[in-house]
């Protein structure tokens, strides 16, 4: 699981949708867009980063049909219990972006 972005989403009549310019800024929640990379697609990991990005960098095989290494994209809510953090899936990318 790799975090790609933070994005505002709101619950609507047909499910979750992206927060629009007419929605109040504090409506809905800010969700993490997570890409699920199959383990077998990971070639290597550079834990140190480089001169441009100090975070770990994951090198993957890309699927020529999809043009990306993810088997799934989903919006997740960050949860925390004491010292443990995790992402809880809210909706898939298609469910939110096709409304």
N, CA, C and O atoms as a Tinker XYZ file with bonds, in Angstrom:
   396  protein
     1  N      0.848000   -1.169000    0.000000    73     2
     2  CA     0.000000    0.000000    0.000000    64     1     3
     3  C      0.892000    1.230000    0.000000    63     2     4     5
     4  O      1.755000    1.384000    0.864000    81     3
     5  N      0.677000    2.104000   -0.978000    73     3     6
     6  CA     1.420000    3.354000   -1.042000    64     5     7
     7  C      0.435000    4.507000   -1.072000    63     6     8     9
     8  O     -0.571000    4.465000   -1.781000    81     7
     9  N      0.736000    5.534000   -0.296000    73     7    10
    10  CA    -0.138000    6.698000   -0.272000    64     9    11
    11  C      0.241000    7.616000   -1.416000    63    10    12    13
    12  O      1.405000    7.994000   -1.553000    81    11
    13  N     -0.739000    7.981000   -2.243000    73    11    14
    14  CA    -0.506000    8.801000   -3.414000    64    13    15
    15  C     -0.909000   10.253000   -3.215000    63    14    16    17
    16  O     -0.315000   11.148000   -3.815000    81    15
    17  N     -1.912000   10.495000   -2.381000    73    15    18
    18  CA    -2.433000   11.854000   -2.250000    64    17    19
    19  C     -3.381000   11.924000   -1.059000    63    18    20    21
    20  O     -3.852000   10.899000   -0.564000    81    19
    21  N     -3.653000   13.139000   -0.609000    73    19    22
    22  CA    -4.738000   13.424000    0.328000    64    21    23
    23  C     -5.813000   14.146000   -0.464000    63    22    24    25
    24  O     -5.504000   15.035000   -1.258000    81    23
    25  N     -7.068000   13.778000   -0.260000    73    23    26
    26  CA    -8.154000   14.402000   -1.023000    64    25    27
    27  C     -9.405000   14.473000   -0.165000    63    26    28    29
    28  O     -9.661000   13.576000    0.638000    81    27
    29  N    -10.180000   15.525000   -0.330000    73    27    30
    30  CA   -11.430000   15.676000    0.411000    64    29    31
    31  C    -12.550000   14.909000   -0.268000    63    30    32    33
    32  O    -12.754000   15.031000   -1.476000    81    31
    33  N    -13.269000   14.124000    0.505000    73    31    34
    34  CA   -14.446000   13.413000   -0.008000    64    33    35
    35  C    -15.612000   13.638000    0.945000    63    34    36    37
    36  O    -15.424000   13.812000    2.149000    81    35
    37  N    -16.812000   13.631000    0.389000    73    35    38
    38  CA   -18.022000   13.812000    1.193000    64    37    39
    39  C    -19.010000   12.709000    0.862000    63    38    40    41
    40  O    -19.030000   12.183000   -0.250000    81    39
    41  N    -19.816000   12.373000    1.833000    73    39    42
    42  CA   -20.841000   11.361000    1.642000    64    41    43
    43  C    -22.065000   12.018000    1.031000    63    42    44    45
    44  O    -22.560000   13.025000    1.538000    81    43
    45  N    -22.551000   11.441000   -0.063000    73    43    46
    46  CA   -23.734000   11.978000   -0.726000    64    45    47
    47  C    -24.830000   10.942000   -0.810000    63    46    48    49
    48  O    -24.735000    9.877000   -0.200000    81    47
    49  N    -25.868000   11.248000   -1.562000    73    47    50
    50  CA   -27.010000   10.340000   -1.705000    64    49    51
    51  C    -26.613000    9.027000   -2.364000    63    50    52    53
    52  O    -27.157000    7.975000   -2.029000    81    51
    53  N    -25.669000    9.084000   -3.299000    73    51    54
    54  CA   -25.258000    7.885000   -4.038000    64    53    55
    55  C    -23.957000    7.286000   -3.524000    63    54    56    57
    56  O    -23.382000    6.414000   -4.175000    81    55
    57  N    -23.488000    7.734000   -2.379000    73    55    58
    58  CA   -22.222000    7.248000   -1.832000    64    57    59
    59  C    -21.221000    8.383000   -1.726000    63    58    60    61
    60  O    -21.603000    9.554000   -1.722000    81    59
    61  N    -19.956000    8.048000   -1.642000    73    59    62
    62  CA   -18.906000    9.038000   -1.508000    64    61    63
    63  C    -18.629000    9.731000   -2.838000    63    62    64    65
    64  O    -18.743000    9.126000   -3.903000    81    63
    65  N    -18.258000   11.028000   -2.758000    73    63    66
    66  CA   -17.871000   11.793000   -3.949000    64    65    67
    67  C    -16.779000   12.773000   -3.543000    63    66    68    69
    68  O    -16.598000   13.063000   -2.361000    81    67
    69  N    -16.055000   13.279000   -4.535000    73    67    70
    70  CA   -15.022000   14.265000   -4.256000    64    69    71
    71  C    -15.652000   15.549000   -3.729000    63    70    72    73
    72  O    -16.724000   15.949000   -4.181000    81    71
    73  N    -14.988000   16.192000   -2.775000    73    71    74
    74  CA   -15.476000   17.452000   -2.239000    64    73    75
    75  C    -15.332000   18.525000   -3.318000    63    74    76    77
    76  O    -14.254000   18.692000   -3.887000    81    75
    77  N    -16.393000   19.237000   -3.594000    73    75    78
    78  CA   -16.401000   20.251000   -4.636000    64    77    79
    79  C    -16.209000   21.646000   -4.078000    63    78    80    81
    80  O    -16.193000   21.831000   -2.861000    81    79
    81  N    -16.061000   22.636000   -4.957000    73    79    82
    82  CA   -15.835000   24.015000   -4.512000    64    81    83
    83  C    -17.012000   24.604000   -3.743000    63    82    84    85
    84  O    -16.824000   25.540000   -2.966000    81    83
    85  N    -18.223000   24.080000   -3.941000    73    83    86
    86  CA   -19.403000   24.597000   -3.229000    64    85    87
    87  C    -19.603000   23.932000   -1.864000    63    86    88    89
    88  O    -20.412000   24.399000   -1.063000    81    87
    89  N    -18.878000   22.852000   -1.596000    73    87    90
    90  CA   -18.976000   22.176000   -0.301000    64    89    91
    91  C    -18.169000   22.948000    0.736000    63    90    92    93
    92  O    -17.098000   23.470000    0.424000    81    91
    93  N    -18.673000   23.027000    1.972000    73    91    94
    94  CA   -17.882000   23.660000    3.030000    64    93    95
    95  C    -16.540000   22.946000    3.194000    63    94    96    97
    96  O    -16.464000   21.725000    3.056000    81    95
    97  N    -15.493000   23.700000    3.487000    73    95    98
    98  CA   -14.148000   23.115000    3.579000    64    97    99
    99  C    -14.029000   22.047000    4.649000    63    98   100   101
   100  O    -13.213000   21.134000    4.529000    81    99
   101  N    -14.834000   22.153000    5.691000    73    99   102
   102  CA   -14.749000   21.165000    6.769000    64   101   103
   103  C    -15.773000   20.041000    6.614000    63   102   104   105
   104  O    -15.953000   19.250000    7.539000    81   103
   105  N    -16.449000   19.954000    5.459000    73   103   106
   106  CA   -17.430000   18.875000    5.264000    64   105   107
   107  C    -16.713000   17.595000    4.859000    63   106   108   109
   108  O    -15.625000   17.626000    4.285000    81   107
   109  N    -17.341000   16.479000    5.167000    73   107   110
   110  CA   -16.769000   15.188000    4.811000    64   109   111
   111  C    -15.494000   14.914000    5.569000    63   110   112   113
   112  O    -15.373000   15.251000    6.747000    81   111
   113  N    -14.550000   14.304000    4.894000    73   111   114
   114  CA   -13.277000   14.017000    5.530000    64   113   115
   115  C    -12.167000   14.061000    4.499000    63   114   116   117
   116  O    -12.407000   13.997000    3.293000    81   115
   117  N    -10.957000   14.169000    4.995000    73   115   118
   118  CA    -9.790000   14.128000    4.127000    64   117   119
   119  C     -9.290000   12.701000    4.119000    63   118   120   121
   120  O     -8.892000   12.164000    5.153000    81   119
   121  N     -9.312000   12.089000    2.948000    73   119   122
   122  CA    -8.952000   10.684000    2.812000    64   121   123
   123  C     -7.625000   10.547000    2.077000    63   122   124   125
   124  O     -7.243000   11.414000    1.291000    81   123
   125  N     -6.941000    9.463000    2.342000    73   123   126
   126  CA    -5.704000    9.146000    1.630000    64   125   127
   127  C     -6.067000    8.304000    0.407000    63   126   128   129
   128  O     -6.811000    7.329000    0.515000    81   127
   129  N     -5.537000    8.688000   -0.755000    73   127   130
   130  CA    -5.677000    7.847000   -1.942000    64   129   131
   131  C     -4.539000    6.843000   -1.883000    63   130   132   133
   132  O     -3.366000    7.216000   -1.933000    81   131
   133  N     -4.890000    5.571000   -1.777000    73   131   134
   134  CA    -3.926000    4.491000   -1.602000    64   133   135
   135  C     -3.873000    3.634000   -2.856000    63   134   136   137
   136  O     -4.907000    3.246000   -3.400000    81   135
   137  N     -2.663000    3.344000   -3.308000    73   135   138
   138  CA    -2.459000    2.412000   -4.413000    64   137   139
   139  C     -1.987000    1.084000   -3.851000    63   138   140   141
   140  O     -1.023000    1.033000   -3.088000    81   139
   141  N     -2.658000    0.021000   -4.224000    73   139   142
   142  CA    -2.298000   -1.320000   -3.768000    64   141   143
   143  C     -1.378000   -1.946000   -4.816000    63   142   144   145
   144  O     -1.812000   -2.243000   -5.929000    81   143
   145  N     -0.110000   -2.144000   -4.460000    73   143   146
   146  CA     0.883000   -2.706000   -5.373000    64   145   147
   147  C      1.078000   -4.176000   -5.011000    63   146   148   149
   148  O      1.439000   -4.486000   -3.876000    81   147
   149  N      0.844000   -5.090000   -5.966000    73   147   150
   150  CA     1.108000   -6.500000   -5.670000    64   149   151
   151  C      2.591000   -6.705000   -5.340000    63   150   152   153
   152  O      3.461000   -6.138000   -6.002000    81   151
   153  N      2.869000   -7.494000   -4.342000    73   151   154
   154  CA     4.243000   -7.724000   -3.896000    64   153   155
   155  C      5.139000   -8.172000   -5.047000    63   154   156   157
   156  O      6.291000   -7.746000   -5.138000    81   155
   157  N      4.627000   -9.012000   -5.908000    73   155   158
   158  CA     5.441000   -9.548000   -7.005000    64   157   159
   159  C      5.807000   -8.483000   -8.044000    63   158   160   161
   160  O      6.694000   -8.719000   -8.864000    81   159
   161  N      5.153000   -7.323000   -8.032000    73   159   162
   162  CA     5.485000   -6.226000   -8.949000    64   161   163
   163  C      6.601000   -5.331000   -8.413000    63   162   164   165
   164  O      7.128000   -4.499000   -9.150000    81   163
   165  N      6.968000   -5.492000   -7.139000    73   163   166
   166  CA     8.019000   -4.666000   -6.546000    64   165   167
   167  C      9.375000   -5.240000   -6.929000    63   166   168   169
   168  O      9.670000   -6.404000   -6.661000    81   167
   169  N     10.197000   -4.401000   -7.564000    73   167   170
   170  CA    11.533000   -4.813000   -7.986000    64   169   171
   171  C     12.538000   -4.559000   -6.868000    63   170   172   173
   172  O     13.327000   -5.438000   -6.524000    81   171
   173  N     12.505000   -3.353000   -6.303000    73   171   174
   174  CA    13.412000   -3.010000   -5.204000    64   173   175
   175  C     12.872000   -1.796000   -4.461000    63   174   176   177
   176  O     11.950000   -1.123000   -4.921000    81   175
   177  N     13.470000   -1.531000   -3.298000    73   175   178
   178  CA    13.098000   -0.381000   -2.481000    64   177   179
   179  C     14.371000    0.351000   -2.079000    63   178   180   181
   180  O     15.310000   -0.265000   -1.575000    81   179
   181  N     14.407000    1.650000   -2.298000    73   179   182
   182  CA    15.496000    2.504000   -1.836000    64   181   183
   183  C     14.983000    3.211000   -0.592000    63   182   184   185
   184  O     14.225000    4.176000   -0.693000    81   183
   185  N     15.383000    2.744000    0.567000    73   183   186
   186  CA    14.854000    3.258000    1.832000    64   185   187
   187  C     15.365000    4.654000    2.157000    63   186   188   189
   188  O     14.739000    5.367000    2.942000    81   187
   189  N     16.486000    5.060000    1.573000    73   187   190
   190  CA    17.095000    6.347000    1.890000    64   189   191
   191  C     16.549000    7.499000    1.063000    63   190   192   193
   192  O     16.623000    8.647000    1.502000    81   191
   193  N     16.006000    7.235000   -0.116000    73   191   194
   194  CA    15.587000    8.302000   -1.003000    64   193   195
   195  C     16.776000    8.863000   -1.762000    63   194   196   197
   196  O     17.842000    8.249000   -1.793000    81   195
   197  N     16.599000   10.029000   -2.377000    73   195   198
   198  CA    17.683000   10.645000   -3.135000    64   197   199
   199  C     17.698000   12.145000   -2.883000    63   198   200   201
   200  O     17.069000   12.625000   -1.940000    81   199
   201  N     18.423000   12.895000   -3.733000    73   199   202
   202  CA    18.543000   14.339000   -3.512000    64   201   203
   203  C     17.240000   15.093000   -3.744000    63   202   204   205
   204  O     17.109000   16.241000   -3.321000    81   203
   205  N     16.265000   14.457000   -4.417000    73   203   206
   206  CA    14.985000   15.114000   -4.700000    64   205   207
   207  C     13.888000   14.716000   -3.711000    63   206   208   209
   208  O     13.089000   15.555000   -3.296000    81   207
   209  N     13.853000   13.440000   -3.337000    73   207   210
   210  CA    12.819000   12.925000   -2.432000    64   209   211
   211  C     13.500000   12.162000   -1.298000    63   210   212   213
   212  O     14.203000   11.181000   -1.542000    81   211
   213  N     13.294000   12.608000   -0.068000    73   211   214
   214  CA    13.965000   11.969000    1.073000    64   213   215
   215  C     13.210000   10.757000    1.599000    63   214   216   217
   216  O     13.694000   10.064000    2.494000    81   215
   217  N     12.022000   10.498000    1.047000    73   215   218
   218  CA    11.243000    9.337000    1.483000    64   217   219
   219  C     11.676000    8.089000    0.722000    63   218   220   221
   220  O     12.330000    8.180000   -0.318000    81   219
   221  N     11.314000    6.945000    1.238000    73   219   222
   222  CA    11.613000    5.687000    0.549000    64   221   223
   223  C     10.995000    5.699000   -0.847000    63   222   224   225
   224  O      9.910000    6.242000   -1.053000    81   223
   225  N     11.694000    5.098000   -1.792000    73   223   226
   226  CA    11.205000    5.010000   -3.162000    64   225   227
   227  C     11.062000    3.541000   -3.538000    63   226   228   229
   228  O     11.968000    2.736000   -3.323000    81   227
   229  N      9.912000    3.213000   -4.101000    73   227   230
   230  CA     9.613000    1.830000   -4.481000    64   229   231
   231  C      9.674000    1.733000   -5.992000    63   230   232   233
   232  O      9.014000    2.498000   -6.695000    81   231
   233  N     10.463000    0.794000   -6.495000    73   231   234
   234  CA    10.594000    0.577000   -7.926000    64   233   235
   235  C      9.770000   -0.657000   -8.305000    63   234   236   237
   236  O      9.951000   -1.737000   -7.744000    81   235
   237  N      8.857000   -0.471000   -9.275000    73   235   238
   238  CA     7.893000   -1.513000   -9.612000    64   237   239
   239  C      7.877000   -1.807000  -11.108000    63   238   240   241
   240  O      8.261000   -0.975000  -11.930000    81   239
   241  N      7.420000   -3.018000  -11.436000    73   239   242
   242  CA     7.057000   -3.333000  -12.813000    64   241   243
   243  C      5.686000   -2.732000  -13.062000    63   242   244   245
   244  O      4.789000   -2.869000  -12.231000    81   243
   245  N      5.513000   -2.068000  -14.196000    73   243   246
   246  CA     4.227000   -1.495000  -14.552000    64   245   247
   247  C      3.523000   -2.431000  -15.512000    63   246   248   249
   248  O      4.154000   -2.995000  -16.406000    81   247
   249  N      2.233000   -2.599000  -15.341000    73   247   250
   250  CA     1.420000   -3.389000  -16.254000    64   249   251
   251  C      1.203000   -2.575000  -17.521000    63   250   252   253
   252  O      0.674000   -1.465000  -17.462000    81   251
   253  N      1.606000   -3.116000  -18.660000    73   251   254
   254  CA     1.503000   -2.372000  -19.922000    64   253   255
   255  C      0.057000   -2.040000  -20.271000    63   254   256   257
   256  O     -0.196000   -1.032000  -20.931000    81   255
   257  N     -0.890000   -2.859000  -19.847000    73   255   258
   258  CA    -2.298000   -2.598000  -20.161000    64   257   259
   259  C     -2.849000   -1.440000  -19.346000    63   258   260   261
   260  O     -3.593000   -0.613000  -19.873000    81   259
   261  N     -2.498000   -1.371000  -18.086000    73   259   262
   262  CA    -3.041000   -0.336000  -17.215000    64   261   263
   263  C     -2.160000    0.900000  -17.143000    63   262   264   265
   264  O     -2.653000    1.982000  -16.824000    81   263
   265  N     -0.881000    0.771000  -17.429000    73   263   266
   266  CA     0.032000    1.896000  -17.352000    64   265   267
   267  C      0.402000    2.307000  -15.940000    63   266   268   269
   268  O      0.956000    3.388000  -15.742000    81   267
   269  N      0.111000    1.473000  -14.956000    73   267   270
   270  CA     0.444000    1.760000  -13.565000    64   269   271
   271  C      0.654000    0.450000  -12.824000    63   270   272   273
   272  O      0.184000   -0.595000  -13.274000    81   271
   273  N      1.359000    0.488000  -11.685000    73   271   274
   274  CA     1.683000   -0.759000  -10.977000    64   273   275
   275  C      0.612000   -1.229000   -9.986000    63   274   276   277
   276  O      0.800000   -2.247000   -9.318000    81   275
   277  N     -0.496000   -0.510000   -9.882000    73   275   278
   278  CA    -1.488000   -0.801000   -8.842000    64   277   279
   279  C     -2.512000   -1.819000   -9.321000    63   278   280   281
   280  O     -2.967000   -1.779000  -10.464000    81   279
   281  N     -2.861000   -2.728000   -8.424000    73   279   282
   282  CA    -3.956000   -3.631000   -8.748000    64   281   283
   283  C     -5.290000   -3.005000   -8.372000    63   282   284   285
   284  O     -6.349000   -3.420000   -8.844000    81   283
   285  N     -5.212000   -1.973000   -7.492000    73   283   286
   286  CA    -6.431000   -1.301000   -7.056000    64   285   287
   287  C     -6.055000    0.053000   -6.481000    63   286   288   289
   288  O     -4.978000    0.216000   -5.907000    81   287
   289  N     -6.950000    1.030000   -6.637000    73   287   290
   290  CA    -6.833000    2.336000   -5.983000    64   289   291
   291  C     -8.050000    2.507000   -5.083000    63   290   292   293
   292  O     -9.167000    2.171000   -5.477000    81   291
   293  N     -7.840000    3.025000   -3.882000    73   291   294
   294  CA    -8.964000    3.206000   -2.959000    64   293   295
   295  C     -8.712000    4.412000   -2.062000    63   294   296   297
   296  O     -7.568000    4.791000   -1.810000    81   295
   297  N     -9.807000    5.008000   -1.585000    73   295   298
   298  CA    -9.738000    6.089000   -0.610000    64   297   299
   299  C     -9.849000    5.472000    0.774000    63   298   300   301
   300  O    -10.730000    4.655000    1.042000    81   299
   301  N     -8.932000    5.880000    1.651000    73   299   302
   302  CA    -8.882000    5.306000    2.992000    64   301   303
   303  C     -8.832000    6.411000    4.038000    63   302   304   305
   304  O     -8.307000    7.499000    3.800000    81   303
   305  N     -9.388000    6.103000    5.192000    73   303   306
   306  CA    -9.347000    7.018000    6.327000    64   305   307
   307  C     -8.227000    6.573000    7.256000    63   306   308   309
   308  O     -8.096000    5.387000    7.561000    81   307
   309  N     -7.416000    7.536000    7.707000    73   307   310
   310  CA    -6.327000    7.225000    8.632000    64   309   311
   311  C     -6.918000    7.004000   10.016000    63   310   312   313
   312  O     -7.654000    7.849000   10.524000    81   311
   313  N     -6.596000    5.870000   10.624000    73   311   314
   314  CA    -7.069000    5.532000   11.970000    64   313   315
   315  C     -5.872000    5.402000   12.892000    63   314   316   317
   316  O     -4.761000    5.123000   12.442000    81   315
   317  N     -6.098000    5.603000   14.180000    73   315   318
   318  CA    -5.023000    5.463000   15.148000    64   317   319
   319  C     -5.595000    4.960000   16.459000    63   318   320   321
   320  O     -6.647000    5.414000   16.909000    81   319
   321  N     -4.892000    4.023000   17.063000    73   319   322
   322  CA    -5.239000    3.502000   18.375000    64   321   323
   323  C     -3.940000    3.403000   19.169000    63   322   324   325
   324  O     -3.090000    2.557000   18.891000    81   323
   325  N     -3.806000    4.248000   20.125000    73   323   326
   326  CA    -2.572000    4.379000   20.906000    64   325   327
   327  C     -1.417000    4.708000   19.965000    63   326   328   329
   328  O     -1.377000    5.808000   19.414000    81   327
   329  N     -0.488000    3.795000   19.769000    73   327   330
   330  CA     0.680000    4.082000   18.934000    64   329   331
   331  C      0.620000    3.377000   17.582000    63   330   332   333
   332  O      1.613000    3.355000   16.855000    81   331
   333  N     -0.512000    2.813000   17.244000    73   331   334
   334  CA    -0.648000    2.080000   15.988000    64   333   335
   335  C     -1.510000    2.882000   15.023000    63   334   336   337
   336  O     -2.601000    3.326000   15.380000    81   335
   337  N     -1.018000    3.068000   13.794000    73   335   338
   338  CA    -1.788000    3.745000   12.750000    64   337   339
   339  C     -2.048000    2.768000   11.612000    63   338   340   341
   340  O     -1.226000    1.902000   11.316000    81   339
   341  N     -3.214000    2.925000   10.976000    73   339   342
   342  CA    -3.542000    2.113000    9.817000    64   341   343
   343  C     -4.527000    2.871000    8.945000    63   342   344   345
   344  O     -5.090000    3.882000    9.363000    81   343
   345  N     -4.729000    2.378000    7.740000    73   343   346
   346  CA    -5.689000    2.969000    6.813000    64   345   347
   347  C     -6.894000    2.044000    6.696000    63   346   348   349
   348  O     -6.747000    0.844000    6.467000    81   347
   349  N     -8.069000    2.605000    6.854000    73   347   350
   350  CA    -9.311000    1.856000    6.722000    64   349   351
   351  C     -9.988000    2.270000    5.410000    63   350   352   353
   352  O    -10.302000    3.444000    5.210000    81   351
   353  N    -10.208000    1.310000    4.531000    73   351   354
   354  CA   -10.772000    1.622000    3.222000    64   353   355
   355  C    -12.203000    2.131000    3.334000    63   354   356   357
   356  O    -13.038000    1.547000    4.026000    81   355
   357  N    -12.470000    3.248000    2.628000    73   355   358
   358  CA   -13.802000    3.847000    2.599000    64   357   359
   359  C    -14.526000    3.461000    1.313000    63   358   360   361
   360  O    -15.669000    3.005000    1.341000    81   359
   361  N    -13.836000    3.651000    0.180000    73   359   362
   362  CA   -14.442000    3.377000   -1.124000    64   361   363
   363  C    -13.334000    3.233000   -2.155000    63   362   364   365
   364  O    -12.241000    3.774000   -1.985000    81   363
   365  N    -13.621000    2.504000   -3.222000    73   363   366
   366  CA   -12.640000    2.381000   -4.290000    64   365   367
   367  C    -12.607000    3.664000   -5.110000    63   366   368   369
   368  O    -13.530000    4.478000   -5.060000    81   367
   369  N    -11.544000    3.823000   -5.853000    73   367   370
   370  CA   -11.369000    4.998000   -6.714000    64   369   371
   371  C    -12.531000    5.115000   -7.696000    63   370   372   373
   372  O    -13.057000    6.206000   -7.915000    81   371
   373  N    -12.927000    3.993000   -8.283000    73   371   374
   374  CA   -14.020000    4.002000   -9.264000    64   373   375
   375  C    -15.344000    4.404000   -8.634000    63   374   376   377
   376  O    -16.117000    5.138000   -9.250000    81   375
   377  N    -15.622000    3.944000   -7.432000    73   375   378
   378  CA   -16.873000    4.286000   -6.754000    64   377   379
   379  C    -16.993000    5.784000   -6.511000    63   378   380   381
   380  O    -18.083000    6.342000   -6.633000    81   379
   381  N    -15.891000    6.439000   -6.170000    73   379   382
   382  CA   -15.915000    7.869000   -5.870000    64   381   383
   383  C    -15.881000    8.706000   -7.128000    63   382   384   385
   384  O    -16.609000    9.693000   -7.226000    81   383
   385  N    -15.061000    8.343000   -8.089000    73   383   386
   386  CA   -14.837000    9.183000   -9.248000    64   385   387
   387  C    -15.819000    8.960000  -10.399000    63   386   388   389
   388  O    -15.767000    9.688000  -11.390000    81   387
   389  N    -16.689000    7.998000  -10.296000    73   387   390
   390  CA   -17.669000    7.763000  -11.362000    64   389   391
   391  C    -19.017000    8.393000  -11.051000    63   390   392   393
   392  O    -19.933000    8.308000  -11.869000    81   391
   393  N    -19.162000    9.022000   -9.894000    73   391   394
   394  CA   -20.439000    9.663000   -9.543000    64   393   395
   395  C    -20.585000   10.990000  -10.252000    63   394   396
   396  O    -21.594000   11.674000  -10.080000    81   395
